Amino acid sequence: MSAVTVTAPRSVSLTKSRHTTVTDPVLVRRAVKAAALGNAMEWFDFGVYSYIAVTLGKVFFPSGNPSAQLLSTFGAFAAAFLVRPLGGMVFGPLGDRIGRQKVLAFTMIMMAVGTFAIGLIPSYATIGVGAPLLLLAARLVQGFSTGGEYAGASTFIAEFAPDKRRGFLGSWLEFGTLAGYIGGAGLVTLMTALLSSDQMTSWGWRIPFLIAGPMGIIGLYLRMRLEETPAFAAEADRCESSRRKVPLREMIAGQWKALLLCVGLVLVFNVTDYMLLSYMPSYLTSVLKYDETHGLLVVLCVMALMMIVQPFAGALTDRVGRRPVIAAGCAGFLFLSVPALLLIRQGSLVAVGLGMAALGLLLVCFTAAMPSALPALFPTRVRYGSLSIGFNISVSLFGGTTPLVVTALIGATGNLMMPAYYMMAASLIGGAAVWFMAESAGRPLPGSAPSVEA
């Protein structure tokens, strides 16, 4: 039977048949840019917080012990991840009910407000215990909003992308992550080089957080220009109303196998991600006593290398599949984490650079594949909600707590190899998840019609 083509709004797709959705390349690129920018803003904040953690410890926590200050700072960092599952349980089901675009616009507003507020908080020396409490409150706002951010952004891109290019287009979401980190790290590095330690502690640390205001306005403008994805529009057409409520029970109990796979994949992805991009700068400075400016520059160069490789790795997942690429990353972290960390501990600029670059290239296996692999675990009806719940539970329990747990493990055992052992354990769990997951490259998303590019 021949396909019957009907005219669809340009905001959804160029043409739409009973069997196939033909996407508009212009709208796909716009969707990718808007989603990636929101992710960049989220990780700009996380990057700044991680790279300036030592200074924040001095500003907000009174202890004269640098290790205690750093641990307290990472504790506030980890606290935001405790509320991420709550944000996921609110924003995810809402995205399946009223639409992806509306929820992503709201999470952008919340992220910008939370980050901007940190830059306005008085120091501990000014208002006492109120300072760390306000910092914690701002972090909780950020954590709640980001509970709906990554799952929504990856879902948004996946549902707009044609099947054969979903890996390449999805990889730009993590390109935004790296761009945000580089923006945050570059700004902190520049400020560290130009300002004295007293100036950074007095007022310099506020500048990166205050930049979030203008960034949020730009990101909100881009997201407000977007329409709903073809997959969500088709699902809404099949229902009596686009506001039909999907029971939370259906998102969890009805998807428990996919949720377990999601938790395992996100665990290895985020443990290694936060280890390299959030914890290692402080590890170089506080644990290995590496020069702060040079340590930041090394990590900055590694992230730039990852950005260059990222789109090519995303395209590779479309050719060979998501499973082989993710499996290669798990195997790499299992066998190369110890050698890489031993190189880093040598202390020379070349050795540190080689060790960090090895870990960065292994991490690209995850950053390139996960944005397209994770949404493909769930059907359209519950995709945003189920992915938000599974992703944020895993991130909260394992990813965001990585800096805090590893810092505590090193303090308790005195073993400086703990970061490598932690990544190896995560790679074993991720490898088990890869073994059981189905290949999704080049195939339609569950519950959606095949999608091709005009």
GUMAR-799403 format. One line per 10 residues: their letters; for each residue x, y, z of C-alpha. Coordinates in steps of 0.2 Angstrom, whole numbers, plus 5000, padded with zeros to 4 digits. Example, Ala and Ser with C-alpha at 12.3 -4.5 7.8 and 13.67 -1.06 7.14 Angstrom:
<atoms>
as> 5062/4978/5039  5068/4995/5036
</atoms>
This chain:
<atoms>
msavtvtapr> 5000/5000/5000  5007/5017/4995  5011/5030/5009  4998/5044/5010  5006/5060/5013  4998/5074/5023  5003/5092/5026  5011/5094/5043  5016/5111/5051  5034/5116/5047
svsltksrht> 5037/5116/5065  5035/5097/5066  5041/5090/5050  5042/5093/5032  5030/5079/5027  5022/5065/5037  5015/5049/5031  5006/5034/5039  5023/5025/5039  5037/5038/5039
tvtdpvlvrr> 5041/5055/5046  5052/5066/5035  5061/5079/5046  5065/5096/5041  5085/5098/5042  5083/5117/5047  5071/5112/5062  5082/5098/5067  5098/5109/5068  5088/5122/5078
avkaaalgna> 5082/5109/5090  5100/5103/5092  5107/5120/5095  5093/5125/5108  5095/5108/5118  5114/5109/5118  5114/5127/5124  5104/5123/5139  5116/5108/5143  5130/5120/5141
mewfdfgvys> 5123/5132/5153  5120/5118/5166  5138/5112/5164  5145/5129/5164  5139/5131/5182  5145/5113/5187  5162/5117/5179  5164/5133/5187  5159/5126/5204  5171/5112/5202
yiavtlgkvf> 5186/5122/5196  5183/5136/5210  5179/5123/5224  5195/5128/5234  5190/5146/5234  5172/5143/5238  5178/5132/5253  5187/5148/5260  5172/5159/5257  5158/5148/5264
fpsgnpsaql> 5165/5137/5276  5175/5143/5292  5186/5128/5295  5205/5132/5294  5208/5114/5287  5209/5115/5268  5203/5096/5266  5188/5100/5277  5184/5115/5267  5185/5105/5251
lstfgafaaa> 5175/5091/5258  5161/5103/5264  5161/5112/5246  5159/5095/5238  5146/5091/5250  5135/5106/5245  5139/5100/5227  5133/5083/5230  5117/5089/5239  5110/5096/5223
flvrplggmv> 5110/5078/5217  5099/5072/5231  5084/5082/5224  5087/5078/5206  5076/5062/5206  5062/5073/5213  5065/5085/5199  5064/5071/5187  5048/5064/5194  5040/5081/5192
fgplgdrigr> 5047/5087/5175  5048/5070/5167  5030/5065/5168  5025/5083/5164  5035/5083/5148  5026/5067/5143  5009/5076/5147  5011/5094/5141  5026/5093/5129  5045/5093/5129
qkvlaftmim> 5047/5111/5124  5037/5119/5138  5046/5109/5151  5063/5113/5144  5059/5131/5144  5055/5131/5162  5070/5121/5167  5081/5134/5158  5073/5148/5169  5076/5138/5185
mavgtfaigl> 5094/5134/5181  5098/5152/5177  5090/5159/5193  5099/5146/5204  5116/5149/5197  5114/5168/5197  5109/5168/5215  5125/5160/5220  5134/5175/5214  5124/5186/5226
ipsyatigvg> 5126/5176/5242  5136/5186/5255  5151/5177/5263  5152/5167/5279  5162/5182/5286  5148/5193/5283  5132/5184/5288  5139/5168/5297  5130/5152/5295  5117/5159/5283
apllllaarl> 5130/5159/5269  5132/5140/5268  5113/5138/5270  5110/5150/5256  5123/5141/5245  5114/5125/5249  5097/5132/5245  5103/5138/5228  5111/5122/5224  5095/5113/5228
vqgfstggey> 5086/5124/5215  5099/5120/5202  5097/5101/5206  5078/5101/5205  5079/5110/5188  5092/5099/5181  5081/5084/5186  5072/5087/5170  5086/5094/5159  5097/5080/5152
agastfiaef> 5083/5068/5149  5072/5081/5141  5086/5088/5130  5092/5071/5124  5073/5066/5121  5070/5082/5111  5085/5079/5100  5082/5060/5098  5064/5063/5093  5068/5076/5080
apdkrrgflg> 5083/5067/5073  5081/5055/5058  5085/5037/5062  5101/5035/5053  5109/5051/5060  5103/5051/5078  5120/5046/5085  5129/5061/5076  5115/5074/5081  5114/5067/5099
swlefgtlag> 5132/5069/5101  5131/5088/5100  5121/5088/5116  5137/5082/5125  5147/5094/5114  5137/5107/5123  5142/5100/5140  5160/5101/5135  5158/5119/5128  5150/5124/5145
yiggaglvtl> 5164/5116/5154  5177/5124/5144  5168/5141/5146  5168/5139/5165  5186/5132/5166  5193/5145/5154  5185/5159/5164  5191/5152/5180  5209/5149/5173  5209/5167/5166
mtallssdqm> 5203/5174/5183  5216/5164/5192  5230/5170/5182  5224/5189/5182  5218/5190/5200  5227/5188/5217  5221/5174/5229  5214/5188/5240  5204/5196/5225  5197/5179/5220
tswgwripfl> 5191/5176/5238  5184/5193/5240  5174/5196/5224  5182/5187/5209  5173/5171/5212  5156/5179/5210  5159/5184/5191  5156/5166/5183  5140/5164/5192  5133/5181/5188
iagpmgiigl> 5136/5177/5170  5122/5164/5171  5109/5178/5170  5112/5183/5152  5116/5165/5146  5099/5160/5153  5090/5174/5144  5098/5168/5127  5094/5150/5130  5076/5154/5135
ylrmrleetp> 5074/5164/5119  5080/5149/5108  5069/5136/5117  5054/5147/5116  5056/5147/5097  5055/5128/5096  5039/5118/5093  5035/5100/5099  5044/5085/5092  5036/5074/5078
afaaeadrce> 5036/5059/5090  5027/5068/5104  5015/5077/5091  5010/5060/5084  5008/5052/5101  4996/5067/5106  4986/5064/5090  4983/5046/5095  4977/5052/5112  4961/5061/5116
ssrrkvplre> 4971/5075/5123  4989/5080/5123  4987/5083/5142  4982/5065/5145  4991/5060/5161  5003/5045/5161  5003/5036/5178  5020/5036/5187  5017/5018/5190  5018/5015/5172
miagqwkall> 5034/5024/5170  5042/5014/5183  5034/4997/5186  5030/4996/5167  5048/4999/5162  5058/4991/5176  5069/4981/5164  5073/4997/5154  5076/5007/5170  5089/4995/5176
lcvglvlvfn> 5098/4996/5160  5097/5015/5161  5104/5015/5179  5119/5004/5174  5123/5014/5158  5121/5031/5167  5132/5025/5182  5147/5021/5171  5144/5037/5161  5143/5049/5175
vtdymllsym> 5155/5041/5187  5169/5043/5174  5162/5060/5168  5162/5068/5185  5178/5060/5190  5187/5068/5175  5179/5084/5173  5173/5088/5191  5185/5079/5203  5202/5079/5194
psyltsvlky> 5205/5097/5194  5204/5097/5213  5214/5081/5214  5228/5088/5204  5228/5104/5216  5223/5098/5233  5230/5080/5233  5245/5080/5221  5249/5098/5225  5250/5102/5207
dethgllvvl> 5251/5120/5201  5233/5126/5200  5234/5136/5184  5244/5123/5175  5232/5109/5181  5217/5119/5175  5225/5122/5158  5229/5103/5156  5210/5099/5159  5205/5113/5148
cvmalmmivq> 5216/5105/5134  5209/5088/5137  5191/5095/5135  5195/5104/5119  5202/5087/5112  5186/5079/5117  5176/5092/5108  5185/5089/5092  5183/5070/5093  5165/5071/5099
pfagaltdrv> 5155/5073/5082  5166/5060/5074  5163/5047/5088  5144/5051/5087  5144/5048/5068  5154/5031/5072  5139/5025/5083  5128/5027/5068  5139/5016/5057  5145/5002/5070
grrpviaagc> 5131/5004/5083  5130/5011/5101  5134/4995/5109  5151/4992/5102  5156/5010/5106  5150/5010/5124  5158/4993/5127  5174/4999/5121  5173/5013/5134  5169/5001/5148
agflflsvpa> 5184/4990/5143  5195/5005/5141  5191/5011/5159  5193/4994/5166  5211/4991/5159  5218/5008/5157  5212/5018/5173  5227/5012/5184  5240/5016/5170  5232/5033/5166
lllirqgslv> 5232/5038/5185  5250/5032/5187  5255/5043/5173  5245/5058/5181  5254/5055/5197  5271/5056/5189  5268/5075/5190  5277/5081/5174  5266/5091/5162  5268/5078/5148
avglgmaalg> 5264/5063/5159  5248/5072/5167  5243/5077/5149  5244/5060/5142  5235/5052/5157  5221/5064/5156  5220/5063/5137  5218/5044/5138  5204/5046/5151  5196/5059/5140
lllvcftaam> 5196/5049/5124  5188/5034/5134  5175/5046/5141  5170/5051/5123  5164/5033/5120  5150/5037/5132  5147/5056/5128  5145/5052/5110  5133/5037/5112  5123/5040/5127
psalpalfpt> 5112/5054/5121  5105/5043/5107  5106/5026/5117  5096/5031/5132  5080/5038/5124  5079/5023/5114  5077/5012/5129  5059/5019/5132  5043/5021/5121  5037/5038/5116
rvrygslsig> 5022/5038/5129  5034/5037/5144  5051/5042/5137  5054/5059/5145  5047/5053/5162  5055/5036/5163  5072/5042/5157  5071/5057/5169  5068/5045/5184  5081/5032/5179
fnisvslfgg> 5094/5045/5174  5093/5055/5189  5092/5041/5202  5108/5034/5195  5116/5052/5194  5111/5056/5212  5117/5040/5219  5133/5037/5210  5138/5051/5198  5136/5068/5207
ttplvvtali> 5143/5060/5223  5159/5054/5215  5170/5069/5220  5163/5068/5238  5165/5049/5239  5182/5048/5232  5188/5062/5243  5182/5053/5258  5190/5037/5252  5207/5044/5250
gatgnlmmpa> 5206/5053/5267  5201/5037/5275  5213/5025/5267  5227/5037/5261  5227/5027/5245  5229/5040/5230  5224/5027/5217  5206/5027/5223  5200/5037/5208  5206/5023/5197
yymmaaslig> 5198/5009/5207  5181/5018/5207  5181/5020/5188  5185/5002/5186  5171/4996/5197  5159/5008/5187  5165/5000/5171  5161/4983/5176  5143/4988/5180  5142/4998/5164
gaavwfmaes> 5148/4983/5154  5135/4972/5161  5121/4984/5156  5129/4985/5138  5128/4966/5137  5109/4966/5140  5104/4981/5130  5097/4980/5112  5106/4989/5098  5096/5005/5093
agrplpgsap> 5107/5013/5079  5098/5016/5063  5081/5010/5070  5065/5020/5074  5063/5025/5092  5051/5013/5102  5033/5018/5099  5038/5030/5085  5037/5029/5066  5053/5028/5056
svea> 5061/5045/5053  5071/5050/5038  5079/5067/5033  5072/5077/5018
</atoms>
